[in-house]
Structure formats: structure tokens, C-alpha cells
Amino acid sequence: MKKWQAAGAALIGACIAGPAGASGDYGCTPGWTLELPGRSCSSTIVLSPGNDSRVNLLLLLRDRAGLDGAGPEGTEGEYPETHWYGGEGRNFFDWSTLVSAFYPDNGAAYVSRWDASRCQSMMPGNDAFAAALAASRLGASERELLGAARSRIHPLCERSDEAAPLWPGGIASPLGRDFLAYLAGASSFYAGDWPVARMQFARLLRSDDPWLRETSRYMAARIEINAAIDGAFDEWGYFAGPGRADQAAVQAAQRGLDDYLSAYPEGRYAASARGLKRRAWWLAGDVRALAAEYERLLASAAAGEWQAAALVDEVDNKLFFPTWSGQPVAGKIGGPLLLAALDLVRMRSAAYARDDRVTGSGLTRTELDAQAGEFAGHEDLFTFLQAVHALHVADSPREVLSLVPDDARRTSYTPLQFSRQMLRGMALARLGDRNEEGFWKELLGGARGLYQRPAAELGLALHYDRRGAIDAVFAANSPVRDATIREILLEQSAGQALLRRMVRDGVTAEERSLASYVLLYKELTRGRYADFLADLPNDPPPPEGFRYSPMGPGAVAAEYPCPALADTVKRLAANAADVKGMLCLGEYYRLNGFDWVYFKAPPEGTLGSHTRLFPGEMIPRSAFYDKVIADPRAARGDKAYALYRAVRCYEPTGASSCGGNAVPQSQRQAWFRRLKRDYADTNWARDLQYYW
């Protein structure tokens, strides 16, 4: 449930059935802006320095294949569900959400091979061993005994202290003893006993069985890889760097893998052996070899299959941002895809820069221009990178316009094509160009890929917000259809007239409910009590999605008796300084979470920060107590309760939970002593034991 829906139950529901509880937001909420010069908590569909580097690399990979995530016949694709805490809409996402969007059938379940242990081959090994037995010249009795014995290895992957298995007797043939030796070698391998595993598989290199010969040659290299890894991870499970790996074992693994691939270039383990070669380069800290292999793999990857995301994840973990503090990878990576992804990282603003020991220093324009040869045949990507540098690093939006020509009238866009045009739109916005509005409208026509149209709509909405023209967003023919963009502007920017109109004309029931809530909330919390009563529906149906509290109007009677909210507001409409009215409205704030200021002003430059059409500022709960404490005409019990609540605003940390400007502890102490001295016979004085 969104924050306004839960709180809306309190506001509108209280006028029907009494107060309700409030809910809060958790997690990361992105800043609603197109420009992400520094690492953000979320990514966008626009290639950007602030994106997760995996997002940028996957978008580049899909761009090369001409994929944009559009649905059938160029319609928008299907969006996955976002995080339960909301706030991202269809403009922002994290890595896993994007993978689920592009690869809905398999993407959410993929596991990178780098995250697996040596036991990843345990279950597939069962089938391979059974097939090898069936194809062998062994008799039925030995095949049955050996097939059953394979399962005795399983516990070694479940418990680190598992004893070595006992092998069956009755295996007399030389070939049968070879298969038994294979089981013993596999057992030693999974148990991490490398010397014994080496010995067992070495003797099988001369076996008469072709499966045993090939598998043993592969396993000889795999043993060395795992021996190199032993001791190379820290206490938290992170790779501590090549200096902690057994480099002699790494070199032995590299020789063994080359030997296997030379003998079996199309062998049953060839793909795995090539993957292990990447692991060997990683263990050796050979960035150049690793980068060259990744560029080769990216060039041949099927971007429409979920394995592409697994490859991108591996590249990011093992090349761009390894967990150990290695040498900078900048200057050691070539090829357009990898280099472009790394360049975007290096253009992040200083406040969000990654560790320079890994990525190197920030990217200068001179260094970028010198990379032109690496982007031969990919000039659009190269000029895009130059334009990103011009906008985000050099603050030169006019140069962006010369590097990225207007191409906003396409019928569809690949990720790079779309990112180029979005960057041009950002430059137009920076310059206050009179053509900006028309540009965004034209771009919307071809923005059909996943997340593309919401991004272009955000550009147009920001334009209207900066110019105080948000009515255009809510016009009958408005192209801004994204629900979250409209929600933000209703919450932050809309004035009374627009909110009243959207209560009637909102495009969805949820939008009409939001407009009603924002209107009433802001009127109530800004002291516009007569307006609140005028806009309060006489007999509203329960707004869709609102929760109602089991508490009725008398829920606050245990501490301070109050009537229904509408009656409290009528008192304040007649006299804004009415003591009981202020204290009861304070109770309403307290019990329904209004102290959290649900529509806190967004960061400067983001959506909703430019236009603020609703008059006045929120009156904090603390202001009610201040006025009652200072009112010489306030009844004795009312003043005692105001003192009691004013002190408890600072419970338990000493920070105010009631809004307004915090008062010093000396003032809280004075309130406490006054309550204890002048109102000692009240429940409030007896109950309060501390000041904070």
C-alpha cells in the first residue's frame, strides 16, 4: 500500500469510522530526475554514469542485437512487479527487476557460475556417470554396484566433516576398478583432498574407457583451480586477491585446461573448460586476458537469452569491480562494449566515484578522445560517450546538441538510439531551449521499448514543472500518462483548483482518491479549516485501497477525549486558536502518523520541486502545544496535557517527533518541572517520569 493510501484511510476514513494507523516507506527511493551523474540507488533505461554498471552493459549488449524490450507489434512490453515499498514507478529499477523484465521466463532464477561451489557438478555428475556405465563394457552386476555407489559421495557436499565413503566389494574387472578409482577421485575432490584426487585421476588418463580418459583430463585441471582457490578468500567469504591464491596451482590449471582443449576442442567439457580459463585468469589477476575473453564472449552472446544477463553479472563482478583491491582496470580493457561500460563508470561524479584503485581516476576528455580507434564502426556509441562527458563532466550542454543530432521522429529506438535522444533532451532542458516541449512530444511517438515511454514522459513533466505549467500534465489530451509521475505532481505541485478538478476528473479511481486525500490533507494541515469542510464529501464511499482502523471516534478517550474529526475541524474553523480543537487535532496527527510529513519537499531539481501551487506550510503538532501552553485562558487540564505532550515529543531520543523547530533540553526540563509543580494532581503529571 502506498503511503498516501494508508494515511488517506486516517483522513477520510476518520470522517466515516474513526482514526486509522499510518504506514511508512522503507528502502531506497530514487530522485525523480533524468540526470544521474553519480551512482544512484536505482537505474534507468537511459545509459548513464549513475546506472548500475551491469544495466549499462546489458543495454549495450541488447542494442547491438537491435532489441529494445518492446511488446508485440511495437507495443510497450510487460513490466514486472516493482518493490513492495514503491517509489520507483516505471522509470527506475534495480538490476534484478530489469533482468526479470527482459527475461521473464528465466531471468529471475539465474545463478552465475561464479557464485557456485565445486559441488555444482554433483547432481549433473550422477547422470553423466550413469550414462558412462551404460555405455561401458562392464557386466550388469558391476554396473549396478558402481551406480549405487555414486550416491555415497553426496554427503560430502552437505557436511564438511563427513567421513570418506566406504566402497562396495565385488569389483574385480580392470575396467570396473577404473570406475571405482573415478569414484574415489571424485570423493577426494568434493572433500577438498587435492593430493589424493590428483593421484586418482592421473592414473585414469590411461584407462581403456574413453569417458574416463576425457573426464580425468578435465578433472586434473579442475582440481588445480580449486586448489588455487583454497585460502584465497577472507573470513567474510570474499576473494582476497591473487596474492592469496596458490599461483603454482593457477599455472598448473592453465596448462591442464589448455591440454584438455587441445585434445578435446569440442569435448563434453569444452564450454566449462573455457569458463575455468576465465577463472584462472581472475585468480592470476590477468586483467588483459580476462577482458579480451569477455569482449569475445559478449560479441557472440545471444542478447535475447537470459544467459546474457548471467554473463554481464560475471563481467561486473570479476572484471569491473572485483571484491579485492587490485590494480586499476582502466587502460587494460579494450573493445567497444566493455570500454563504453567502464567509461560511463569513470564519468560518475566524485561524490559517487568507485574505488580509484579499481576503476582508475576520473575520465578526462583527452583520454576519451584518444579511444576513438577502439570504437571504429561504433561511431554513434563513441559520440554518445563524448556527449555524456560534455553534459555530466564538462557542463557543456550546447556541445551535446552538436554531437547528437535531433532524431526524435523514429517509430522505435534501440537502447543506444533512445539514450542519445534522451541526452539531447536533457541538454535542451539545461539550456531552457524553446523547442524542448516539442522535442519530448515527438520522442514519445517511438518510445515503445520497456521503460522508454515513462522516461520520455518524465522529461516532458519536468519541463512543465519547471515552468509552473503542470495543468498541462492533467489536461484531457495530455501525453503524460505514467501514474507515478502524475501522483508526484498531485502530491507536490498541484494547487487547490487542480486538485478539486482531479477529484472529479482523475483518469483512474486511484488518482481521484489521491487528489481527494492530498486536497483534504493539505487544507487540514495548513489551517484552511473552512476549505476542508467545504471539500469534505458528505457521504463518501470507502476509497479503493484505503485501510480502516478498528479504532472508532472514541479511540483517544483513554488519554484525551475528542469528538469526530469533522466536529474538531468545525471548532477550529470558527476559532483557529480553540484550545480543545488544537489539542484534538494534535491527537489526530499523533495517532495517524501526520508527524511524518507525508509530502515532504523533494530534492531540488527533481520532479515536484519546481512548482508549489498550494498555499501555506504545514502546521506542526508542536505548534498546537506551544499555543496552549502560552494561552492564559486555557483550562487547567488542557494546559497540563499540552505540557505532557510537549515533553513526550522528544521521547525517547531527544529528537522531536512532532515537527517544528526543536527546543533545547533546558526548555523540556522547564516544561517537565512546571507540570510536576503546578499540575501534580493530574494523570499527566503522575504518568510522566522523565524528560528527554
Secondary structure as GFF3:
##gff-version 3
##sequence-region A 1 692
A	DSSP	alpha_helix	3	14	.	.	.	ID=ss1
A	DSSP	alpha_helix	53	64	.	.	.	ID=ss2
A	DSSP	three_ten_helix	72	74	.	.	.	ID=ss3
A	DSSP	alpha_helix	95	102	.	.	.	ID=ss4
A	DSSP	three_ten_helix	107	109	.	.	.	ID=ss5
A	DSSP	three_ten_helix	113	115	.	.	.	ID=ss6
A	DSSP	three_ten_helix	118	121	.	.	.	ID=ss7
A	DSSP	alpha_helix	122	135	.	.	.	ID=ss8
A	DSSP	alpha_helix	140	149	.	.	.	ID=ss9
A	DSSP	three_ten_helix	150	157	.	.	.	ID=ss10
A	DSSP	alpha_helix	174	191	.	.	.	ID=ss11
A	DSSP	alpha_helix	194	203	.	.	.	ID=ss12
A	DSSP	three_ten_helix	204	206	.	.	.	ID=ss13
A	DSSP	alpha_helix	210	229	.	.	.	ID=ss14
A	DSSP	three_ten_helix	242	244	.	.	.	ID=ss15
A	DSSP	alpha_helix	247	263	.	.	.	ID=ss16
A	DSSP	alpha_helix	270	284	.	.	.	ID=ss17
A	DSSP	alpha_helix	287	300	.	.	.	ID=ss18
A	DSSP	alpha_helix	307	315	.	.	.	ID=ss19
A	DSSP	pi_helix	316	320	.	.	.	ID=ss20
A	DSSP	alpha_helix	336	346	.	.	.	ID=ss21
A	DSSP	three_ten_helix	350	352	.	.	.	ID=ss22
A	DSSP	alpha_helix	356	359	.	.	.	ID=ss23
A	DSSP	alpha_helix	365	369	.	.	.	ID=ss24
A	DSSP	three_ten_helix	372	375	.	.	.	ID=ss25
A	DSSP	alpha_helix	379	388	.	.	.	ID=ss26
A	DSSP	pi_helix	389	393	.	.	.	ID=ss27
A	DSSP	alpha_helix	397	403	.	.	.	ID=ss28
A	DSSP	alpha_helix	415	431	.	.	.	ID=ss29
A	DSSP	alpha_helix	436	444	.	.	.	ID=ss30
A	DSSP	alpha_helix	452	466	.	.	.	ID=ss31
A	DSSP	three_ten_helix	470	474	.	.	.	ID=ss32
A	DSSP	alpha_helix	483	492	.	.	.	ID=ss33
A	DSSP	alpha_helix	496	505	.	.	.	ID=ss34
A	DSSP	alpha_helix	509	525	.	.	.	ID=ss35
A	DSSP	alpha_helix	529	535	.	.	.	ID=ss36
A	DSSP	three_ten_helix	553	556	.	.	.	ID=ss37
A	DSSP	alpha_helix	565	574	.	.	.	ID=ss38
A	DSSP	alpha_helix	579	591	.	.	.	ID=ss39
A	DSSP	three_ten_helix	594	596	.	.	.	ID=ss40
A	DSSP	alpha_helix	621	630	.	.	.	ID=ss41
A	DSSP	alpha_helix	636	648	.	.	.	ID=ss42
A	DSSP	alpha_helix	665	678	.	.	.	ID=ss43
A	DSSP	alpha_helix	683	687	.	.	.	ID=ss44
###
